[in-house]
Amino acid sequence: MSTLKTIAIGSDHAGFEYKTAIVALLKELGYEVKDFGPYNSDSVDYPDYAHPVASEVEDKKAELGVLICGSANGVAITANKHQGIRASIAWLEEIAALARQHNDANVVCIPARFIDLELAKSIVKTFVTTEFEGGRHATRVNKIACGY
């Protein structure tokens, strides 16, 4: 990888512990990380963190995003409201890889209450290091946006 990516990350209270560990992992791997919170495990509303991460990716201030909540559904639904976002829920490394390779997903959503931390870290590492394959997949991805 010639230039390391900037990764935007956020969670809710259910994902706080995983977010903290994933931020450390990404920094250890040499990525620039923009942490949009939360900064403790107090109860919060996931859209307050998912929207800033999605905006950062949509505005091309970060190449990729990571969102974490209990099921990953709330953050994925929120992020996908942004026109330039393709957020994918991943619970296996293979799903994270396919989301990047075939769907050019730019945000990965992690279900903290359903997978262990080591798997979550592996999923994120796979997501940020996998490239979009383009080709026939690009034609399909270009049809995702409303009014294509």
C-alpha positions as CSV (number, residue, x, y, z in Angstrom):
1,M,0.0,0.0,0.0
2,S,1.7,3.2,-1.1
3,T,-0.3,5.7,0.9
4,L,-2.1,4.8,4.0
5,K,-5.8,5.6,4.3
6,T,-7.5,7.8,6.7
7,I,-10.2,5.9,8.5
8,A,-13.2,7.6,10.3
9,I,-14.7,5.6,13.2
10,G,-17.6,5.9,15.6
11,S,-19.9,3.8,17.7
12,D,-22.6,3.8,20.3
13,H,-22.2,2.7,23.9
14,A,-22.6,-1.0,22.9
15,G,-19.6,-0.6,20.6
16,F,-17.4,1.6,22.7
17,E,-15.1,-1.1,23.9
18,Y,-14.6,-2.5,20.4
19,K,-14.1,1.0,19.0
20,T,-11.3,1.7,21.5
21,A,-9.5,-1.5,20.5
22,I,-10.0,-1.0,16.8
23,V,-8.7,2.6,17.0
24,A,-5.5,1.2,18.6
25,L,-5.3,-1.6,15.9
26,L,-5.6,0.9,13.1
27,K,-3.1,3.2,14.5
28,E,-0.7,0.3,15.1
29,L,-1.1,-0.6,11.4
30,G,-0.2,3.0,10.5
31,Y,-3.5,4.4,9.5
32,E,-4.6,8.0,10.4
33,V,-7.8,7.6,12.5
34,K,-10.5,10.2,13.0
35,D,-12.4,9.1,16.1
36,F,-15.9,10.6,16.2
37,G,-16.8,9.1,19.6
38,P,-18.2,8.4,22.0
39,Y,-15.4,8.6,24.4
40,N,-16.9,6.6,27.2
41,S,-19.5,3.8,27.6
42,D,-22.4,6.0,28.7
43,S,-25.7,5.4,26.8
44,V,-25.8,7.5,23.6
45,D,-27.8,7.6,20.4
46,Y,-26.0,5.9,17.5
47,P,-27.1,8.4,14.8
48,D,-25.1,11.1,16.6
49,Y,-21.9,9.2,15.7
50,A,-22.9,7.4,12.5
51,H,-23.8,10.7,10.7
52,P,-20.4,12.4,11.3
53,V,-18.5,9.2,10.2
54,A,-20.6,8.9,7.1
55,S,-20.2,12.6,6.3
56,E,-16.5,12.4,6.7
57,V,-16.3,9.5,4.1
58,E,-18.9,11.1,1.8
59,D,-16.9,14.4,1.8
60,K,-13.8,12.4,1.0
61,K,-12.0,13.6,4.2
62,A,-11.6,9.9,5.1
63,E,-11.3,7.0,2.6
64,L,-13.2,4.5,4.7
65,G,-15.4,4.4,7.8
66,V,-15.9,1.9,10.6
67,L,-19.1,2.0,12.7
68,I,-19.9,-0.2,15.6
69,C,-23.1,-0.8,17.6
70,G,-24.9,-3.7,19.2
71,S,-26.4,-5.3,16.0
72,A,-24.7,-3.0,13.4
73,N,-28.2,-2.4,11.9
74,G,-28.8,1.0,13.4
75,V,-25.4,2.5,12.3
76,A,-25.8,0.8,8.8
77,I,-29.2,2.2,8.3
78,T,-28.1,5.7,9.4
79,A,-24.9,5.7,7.3
80,N,-26.7,4.5,4.2
81,K,-29.0,7.6,4.3
82,H,-26.0,9.5,2.9
83,Q,-26.0,9.5,-0.9
84,G,-22.2,8.7,-1.2
85,I,-22.1,5.9,1.4
86,R,-22.2,2.2,0.8
87,A,-22.3,0.8,4.4
88,S,-22.1,-3.0,4.8
89,I,-22.7,-5.1,7.9
90,A,-20.0,-7.7,8.3
91,W,-19.8,-10.5,10.8
92,L,-17.2,-12.6,8.9
93,E,-13.9,-11.6,7.2
94,E,-15.2,-13.0,3.9
95,I,-18.2,-10.7,4.0
96,A,-16.0,-7.7,4.7
97,A,-13.7,-8.7,1.7
98,L,-16.7,-9.2,-0.6
99,A,-18.2,-5.9,0.5
100,R,-15.1,-4.1,-0.7
101,Q,-14.3,-6.3,-3.7
102,H,-17.8,-6.4,-5.2
103,N,-19.7,-3.5,-3.7
104,D,-17.0,-0.9,-3.2
105,A,-18.4,-0.5,0.3
106,N,-16.8,2.4,2.1
107,V,-18.1,1.9,5.6
108,V,-18.1,-1.4,7.5
109,C,-20.6,-1.9,10.3
110,I,-19.7,-4.3,13.1
111,P,-22.3,-6.0,15.4
112,A,-20.4,-5.9,18.7
113,R,-23.0,-7.9,20.6
114,F,-22.8,-10.9,18.2
115,I,-19.1,-11.4,17.4
116,D,-16.0,-11.4,19.6
117,L,-13.4,-8.6,19.7
118,E,-10.7,-10.5,17.9
119,L,-13.1,-11.3,15.0
120,A,-14.2,-7.7,14.9
121,K,-10.5,-6.6,14.6
122,S,-9.9,-9.1,11.8
123,I,-13.0,-8.0,9.9
124,V,-11.8,-4.3,10.1
125,K,-8.3,-5.2,9.0
126,T,-9.7,-7.2,6.0
127,F,-12.0,-4.3,5.1
128,V,-9.4,-1.6,5.1
129,T,-6.8,-3.7,3.2
130,T,-9.1,-5.0,0.5
131,E,-9.5,-3.1,-2.8
132,F,-12.5,-2.8,-5.1
133,E,-12.2,-5.1,-8.1
134,G,-14.0,-2.8,-10.5
135,G,-14.9,-4.3,-13.9
136,R,-18.5,-5.8,-14.0
137,H,-18.9,-4.8,-10.4
138,A,-18.4,-1.1,-11.2
139,T,-21.4,-1.1,-13.5
140,R,-23.5,-2.5,-10.7
141,V,-22.2,-0.1,-8.1
142,N,-22.8,2.8,-10.4
143,K,-26.5,1.9,-10.3
144,I,-26.8,2.0,-6.5
145,A,-27.3,5.8,-6.1
146,C,-30.9,7.1,-6.5
147,G,-31.5,8.5,-10.0
148,Y,-28.6,6.8,-11.6
